[in-house]
Amino acid sequence: MHIKGIGINIDSPAIDGDLDLLEKALGNIQDNGFDYAEIPVHGVDAIFKGRLNWLQTRVIIDILKKFKLKYTVHGPDLLNLMDPSNFKLQREIFKSGIEFTNAIGAEIFIYHSGKIPLQGEINGEGLRQNGLPKVPSPKKIERSKKIEVKTLQELADFAKNLGVTITIENTSPEVEEETLWELSKRFSNGRVFPAHTLSPQTPKPIFLQEVRKYKYGTKIEELVDQVKKIDRDNIGITLDFGHAYLASKYYHFRFLDSIKLALPYVKHVHIHDCFGKFKASPEDRDIDLIQFGIGDMHMPIGWGEIPYKKIFRLLKDYNGVLSLELKPRYKRFYRYSLERVKELIESIDNKHKIKKISPFSKNDN
């Protein structure tokens, strides 16, 4: 493998705009031997109402210069070019994120794939007479995706002049809100249509399988198709293996085949582990779910069930940054996680088997 280096994320809620905490986090990342740190532009309060705050940004730059690290940038979690009600502001935020990436000397700006926003419907806006949300038509969904394509083409041209590559990240299947829309198909004038999709023999109701229409990035083939339509050399994919694994379990597609499909377009990766068990509600807390192995857990690799040995064999020609994305609760295992990644790289380069190290074995710890 000819990678640029190994990095790790800075957790945006943990920093929450506190630049003293940013500096402390960067020191920890450097001390643990990483090459890169992934900076959340929203976590450092660099953008205000769509505009880059240059006073704040210069303070951030001064902090970043204290370290020998290189950087990538993660865009705001709520950034969404398929949000018609806030489209102009979303575009301005995106553009400012690109400017921030250039300002700190980074090359990669990460954007979560767009989705049809549902907040208005869930809050009771634009409901049918029976009180259920209106289901968006296929035409509306496709129109939103086309708007994202056109906008990303324009933003890619802007980013290219600044030496920035935009990468679209595949997302995990978050179906709580979307399910309400699918359920609303079965209601008319207060009556429920009986549906075979809800029979006891159905392992997962089919209407739950349909929610990906509103969030195309959960399906790798649809993300690849969107990137092809954008057709810019500085647009690619951030392949998040944890998200892909969760989606493969939920939508029943072949995980490794999806990785192979994405690889020609991958310019960045996110590495973390989970058990592939979907989290039903965003209200559920990690401390209540970890015992059950549920959720987008962002654990050190080897703690979950994602087949990273097989993944790294597929990554033999990848030449970007390998970026770990762990939750702050695992910060004591930063160096441990870095060593696991280095061992996987060495096993691929030297074509030898890697010793299995499990946190659940008394003899390995």
C-alpha positions as CSV (number, residue, x, y, z in Angstrom):
1,M,0.0,0.0,0.0
2,H,1.2,3.5,-0.8
3,I,-0.9,5.6,1.6
4,K,-0.3,9.2,2.5
5,G,-0.5,8.5,6.2
6,I,-2.8,7.4,9.0
7,G,-5.1,9.9,10.7
8,I,-7.9,10.1,13.3
9,N,-10.9,12.3,13.8
10,I,-11.5,15.1,16.3
11,D,-15.0,14.6,17.7
12,S,-17.1,17.7,17.1
13,P,-19.3,17.5,20.2
14,A,-16.3,16.9,22.4
15,I,-14.7,20.1,21.1
16,D,-17.9,22.1,20.8
17,G,-16.1,25.3,19.7
18,D,-13.5,25.3,22.5
19,L,-10.2,25.9,20.8
20,D,-8.3,25.0,24.0
21,L,-9.8,21.5,23.8
22,L,-8.9,21.5,20.1
23,E,-5.2,22.1,21.0
24,K,-5.3,19.4,23.7
25,A,-6.9,16.9,21.3
26,L,-4.2,17.6,18.6
27,G,-1.5,17.1,21.1
28,N,-2.9,13.8,22.1
29,I,-3.2,12.8,18.4
30,Q,0.4,13.7,17.7
31,D,1.7,12.1,20.9
32,N,0.0,8.8,19.8
33,G,1.9,8.8,16.5
34,F,-0.7,9.7,13.9
35,D,0.2,11.6,10.7
36,Y,-3.2,13.3,10.2
37,A,-6.0,14.8,12.2
38,E,-9.5,15.3,10.8
39,I,-10.8,18.7,11.7
40,P,-14.6,19.1,12.0
41,V,-15.3,22.6,10.6
42,H,-18.5,22.8,12.6
43,G,-16.7,21.6,15.8
44,V,-14.3,24.6,15.7
45,D,-16.9,27.3,15.0
46,A,-15.3,28.4,11.8
47,I,-18.5,29.2,9.9
48,F,-21.2,31.7,11.0
49,K,-24.5,31.9,9.0
50,G,-22.8,30.5,5.9
51,R,-19.7,32.8,6.1
52,L,-16.2,31.8,7.1
53,N,-15.1,33.7,10.2
54,W,-11.5,34.6,9.3
55,L,-10.7,35.9,12.8
56,Q,-11.6,32.5,14.3
57,T,-9.9,30.7,11.4
58,R,-6.6,32.5,11.9
59,V,-6.6,31.5,15.6
60,I,-7.3,27.9,14.5
61,I,-4.5,28.1,11.9
62,D,-2.1,29.3,14.6
63,I,-3.0,26.3,16.8
64,L,-2.7,23.8,13.9
65,K,0.8,25.1,13.1
66,K,2.0,24.1,16.6
67,F,1.9,20.5,15.5
68,K,3.7,18.4,12.8
69,L,0.3,16.9,11.8
70,K,-1.3,17.2,8.4
71,Y,-5.1,17.7,8.1
72,T,-8.3,16.7,6.4
73,V,-11.6,18.5,7.0
74,H,-15.1,17.1,7.8
75,G,-18.0,19.2,6.8
76,P,-21.0,19.9,9.1
77,D,-23.2,16.9,9.8
78,L,-26.3,18.9,8.8
79,L,-24.8,20.1,5.5
80,N,-27.3,19.0,2.9
81,L,-27.6,20.1,-0.7
82,M,-30.9,18.4,-1.1
83,D,-32.6,20.7,1.5
84,P,-34.8,23.1,-0.6
85,S,-35.9,25.3,2.3
86,N,-32.3,26.3,3.2
87,F,-30.6,25.6,-0.2
88,K,-28.9,29.0,-0.6
89,L,-27.5,28.9,3.0
90,Q,-26.4,25.3,2.6
91,R,-24.5,26.2,-0.5
92,E,-22.8,29.1,1.3
93,I,-21.8,26.8,4.2
94,F,-20.4,24.3,1.7
95,K,-18.4,27.0,-0.1
96,S,-17.0,28.3,3.2
97,G,-16.1,24.8,4.2
98,I,-14.0,24.5,1.1
99,E,-12.3,27.9,1.8
100,F,-11.6,26.7,5.4
101,T,-10.0,23.5,4.0
102,N,-7.7,25.5,1.8
103,A,-6.9,28.0,4.5
104,I,-5.5,25.3,6.9
105,G,-3.6,23.6,4.1
106,A,-5.8,20.5,3.8
107,E,-6.8,18.8,0.6
108,I,-9.9,16.8,1.5
109,F,-13.3,18.1,2.4
110,I,-15.8,15.5,3.4
111,Y,-19.6,15.9,2.8
112,H,-22.3,13.4,4.0
113,S,-24.4,12.5,1.0
114,G,-27.6,14.5,0.7
115,K,-31.0,13.4,1.8
116,I,-34.6,14.5,1.5
117,P,-35.1,16.5,4.7
118,L,-38.1,15.4,6.9
119,Q,-38.0,17.7,9.8
120,G,-41.0,19.8,8.6
121,E,-43.2,16.8,8.1
122,I,-42.2,15.2,11.4
123,N,-43.0,18.5,13.2
124,G,-46.5,18.6,11.7
125,E,-45.9,20.9,8.8
126,G,-47.6,20.1,5.5
127,L,-49.6,17.1,6.7
128,R,-52.5,15.4,5.1
129,Q,-56.0,15.8,6.6
130,N,-55.5,12.5,8.4
131,G,-52.5,14.0,10.2
132,L,-49.9,11.8,8.3
133,P,-47.0,13.2,6.4
134,K,-47.1,13.5,2.6
135,V,-44.9,11.0,0.8
136,P,-42.5,12.7,-1.7
137,S,-43.0,11.7,-5.3
138,P,-40.2,9.9,-7.2
139,K,-40.0,13.0,-9.4
140,K,-39.3,15.2,-6.4
141,I,-36.6,12.8,-5.1
142,E,-34.9,12.7,-8.5
143,R,-35.2,16.5,-8.9
144,S,-33.4,17.0,-5.5
145,K,-30.6,14.6,-6.6
146,K,-30.2,16.5,-9.9
147,I,-29.9,19.8,-8.0
148,E,-27.2,18.2,-5.8
149,V,-25.3,17.0,-8.9
150,K,-25.4,20.5,-10.5
151,T,-24.4,22.2,-7.3
152,L,-21.5,19.8,-6.6
153,Q,-20.3,20.4,-10.1
154,E,-20.1,24.1,-9.5
155,L,-18.6,23.7,-6.0
156,A,-16.0,21.2,-7.4
157,D,-14.9,23.8,-10.0
158,F,-14.5,26.3,-7.2
159,A,-12.7,23.8,-5.0
160,K,-10.3,22.8,-7.8
161,N,-8.9,26.4,-8.0
162,L,-8.1,26.1,-4.2
163,G,-6.5,22.6,-4.5
164,V,-9.4,20.9,-2.6
165,T,-11.0,17.6,-3.3
166,I,-14.6,17.1,-2.3
167,T,-15.5,13.6,-1.1
168,I,-19.0,12.4,-0.5
169,E,-19.4,10.0,2.4
170,N,-21.7,7.0,2.4
171,T,-24.1,7.1,5.3
172,S,-25.7,4.7,7.8
173,P,-29.4,3.8,7.5
174,E,-31.3,6.1,9.9
175,V,-34.9,5.1,9.3
176,E,-36.9,6.5,12.2
177,E,-38.2,9.6,10.4
178,E,-38.3,8.1,6.9
179,T,-40.4,5.2,8.2
180,L,-43.2,7.6,9.0
181,W,-43.4,8.6,5.3
182,E,-43.5,5.0,4.2
183,L,-46.2,4.2,6.7
184,S,-48.2,7.1,5.5
185,K,-48.6,5.3,2.1
186,R,-50.8,2.7,3.9
187,F,-53.2,5.3,5.3
188,S,-56.2,6.8,3.5
189,N,-59.0,8.8,5.3
190,G,-58.0,7.3,8.6
191,R,-58.2,3.7,7.4
192,V,-55.2,1.4,7.3
193,F,-54.7,-0.8,4.2
194,P,-53.8,-4.4,5.1
195,A,-50.4,-5.1,3.8
196,H,-48.6,-8.4,3.2
197,T,-45.4,-6.5,4.1
198,L,-46.5,-6.7,7.8
199,S,-47.1,-10.5,7.9
200,P,-45.3,-12.4,10.6
201,Q,-43.4,-14.3,7.9
202,T,-41.7,-11.1,6.7
203,P,-38.3,-10.7,8.4
204,K,-38.3,-7.0,7.7
205,P,-41.3,-5.1,6.4
206,I,-40.7,-4.1,2.8
207,F,-41.7,-0.5,3.5
208,L,-38.7,-0.2,5.7
209,Q,-36.5,-1.3,2.8
210,E,-37.8,1.6,0.7
211,V,-36.5,4.4,2.9
212,R,-33.2,4.5,1.1
213,K,-34.9,6.5,-1.6
214,Y,-34.7,9.5,0.7
215,K,-31.1,8.9,1.6
216,Y,-29.3,7.5,-1.4
217,G,-25.9,7.4,0.3
218,T,-26.8,4.4,2.3
219,K,-26.6,2.3,-0.9
220,I,-23.1,2.2,-2.4
221,E,-24.2,1.7,-5.9
222,E,-26.5,4.8,-5.7
223,L,-23.6,6.9,-4.3
224,V,-21.3,5.7,-7.1
225,D,-24.0,6.6,-9.6
226,Q,-24.3,10.1,-8.2
227,V,-20.5,10.6,-8.3
228,K,-20.5,9.4,-11.9
229,K,-23.1,12.0,-12.8
230,I,-21.1,14.8,-11.1
231,D,-18.1,13.8,-13.2
232,R,-15.4,15.9,-11.8
233,D,-11.9,14.7,-11.1
234,N,-11.8,16.4,-7.7
235,I,-15.1,14.7,-6.6
236,G,-14.9,11.2,-5.1
237,I,-16.1,9.1,-2.2
238,T,-15.2,8.9,1.4
239,L,-15.8,5.2,2.1
240,D,-17.0,4.7,5.6
241,F,-16.6,1.0,6.3
242,G,-18.8,1.1,9.4
243,H,-21.6,2.8,7.7
244,A,-21.4,0.4,4.7
245,Y,-21.4,-2.6,7.0
246,L,-24.5,-1.4,8.9
247,A,-26.3,-0.7,5.6
248,S,-25.3,-4.1,4.2
249,K,-26.9,-5.8,7.1
250,Y,-30.0,-3.6,7.0
251,Y,-30.6,-3.7,3.2
252,H,-29.1,-7.2,2.7
253,F,-26.4,-6.4,0.1
254,R,-23.0,-8.0,-0.2
255,F,-20.6,-5.9,1.9
256,L,-17.3,-6.7,0.2
257,D,-18.9,-6.5,-3.3
258,S,-20.0,-2.9,-2.4
259,I,-16.5,-2.0,-1.4
260,K,-15.2,-3.3,-4.7
261,L,-17.8,-1.3,-6.6
262,A,-16.8,1.9,-4.8
263,L,-13.0,1.6,-4.9
264,P,-12.4,3.3,-8.3
265,Y,-14.0,6.4,-6.9
266,V,-12.6,6.3,-3.3
267,K,-10.4,9.3,-2.3
268,H,-10.6,9.0,1.5
269,V,-11.7,6.3,4.0
270,H,-13.1,6.2,7.5
271,I,-12.1,3.2,9.6
272,H,-14.0,2.0,12.7
273,D,-15.8,-1.1,13.9
274,C,-19.3,-2.2,14.9
275,F,-21.5,-5.3,15.0
276,G,-23.8,-4.4,12.1
277,K,-26.8,-4.1,14.4
278,F,-28.9,-1.1,13.5
279,K,-29.8,1.6,16.1
280,A,-33.6,2.2,15.9
281,S,-33.7,5.6,17.5
282,P,-31.3,8.5,17.7
283,E,-32.6,9.0,21.2
284,D,-31.0,5.8,22.4
285,R,-27.7,6.4,24.3
286,D,-24.5,4.5,23.7
287,I,-24.2,3.5,27.4
288,D,-27.5,1.7,27.0
289,L,-26.6,0.1,23.6
290,I,-22.9,-1.0,23.9
291,Q,-23.8,-4.1,25.9
292,F,-26.1,-5.2,23.1
293,G,-23.7,-4.4,20.3
294,I,-26.1,-2.0,18.7
295,G,-25.5,1.1,16.6
296,D,-22.9,3.0,14.6
297,M,-20.4,2.3,17.4
298,H,-17.2,3.8,16.0
299,M,-15.0,1.3,18.0
300,P,-11.4,0.4,17.5
301,I,-11.0,-2.2,14.7
302,G,-11.0,-5.8,15.9
303,W,-13.7,-5.0,18.6
304,G,-16.6,-5.6,16.2
305,E,-17.3,-7.8,13.3
306,I,-16.2,-5.8,10.2
307,P,-13.8,-8.0,8.2
308,Y,-10.9,-5.6,8.0
309,K,-8.4,-8.2,6.8
310,K,-10.4,-8.7,3.7
311,I,-11.0,-5.0,3.3
312,F,-7.3,-4.2,3.5
313,R,-6.6,-6.8,0.8
314,L,-9.0,-4.8,-1.5
315,L,-7.2,-1.5,-0.5
316,K,-3.8,-2.6,-1.8
317,D,-3.8,0.1,-4.5
318,Y,-5.3,2.8,-2.4
319,N,-3.1,5.9,-2.1
320,G,-5.0,8.3,0.2
321,V,-5.2,8.8,4.0
322,L,-6.4,6.0,6.2
323,S,-8.5,7.9,8.7
324,L,-9.7,6.3,11.9
325,E,-13.0,7.6,13.2
326,L,-13.5,6.7,16.9
327,K,-15.8,8.0,19.5
328,P,-14.1,9.9,22.4
329,R,-14.9,7.1,24.8
330,Y,-12.1,5.1,23.1
331,K,-9.4,7.7,23.2
332,R,-7.3,5.6,25.6
333,F,-7.0,3.1,22.7
334,Y,-5.7,5.5,20.0
335,R,-2.2,4.0,20.0
336,Y,-3.7,0.5,20.1
337,S,-5.9,1.3,17.1
338,L,-3.0,2.8,15.2
339,E,-0.9,-0.3,15.8
340,R,-3.8,-2.5,14.5
341,V,-3.9,-0.5,11.3
342,K,-0.1,-0.7,10.8
343,E,-0.2,-4.4,11.3
344,L,-2.9,-4.8,8.6
345,I,-0.8,-2.6,6.2
346,E,2.3,-4.7,6.9
347,S,0.4,-7.9,6.4
348,I,-0.7,-6.7,3.0
349,D,2.7,-5.4,1.9
350,N,4.6,-8.4,3.1
351,K,1.9,-11.0,2.2
352,H,1.9,-12.7,5.6
353,K,-0.9,-13.6,8.0
354,I,-1.6,-11.3,10.8
355,K,-1.9,-12.5,14.4
356,K,-5.5,-12.2,15.6
357,I,-5.7,-10.0,18.7
358,S,-9.0,-9.8,20.4
359,P,-10.0,-7.5,23.3
360,F,-12.2,-10.3,24.5
361,S,-9.4,-12.8,25.0
362,K,-7.5,-12.8,28.4
363,N,-4.3,-13.9,26.7
364,D,-4.2,-11.0,24.2
365,N,-4.4,-8.2,26.7
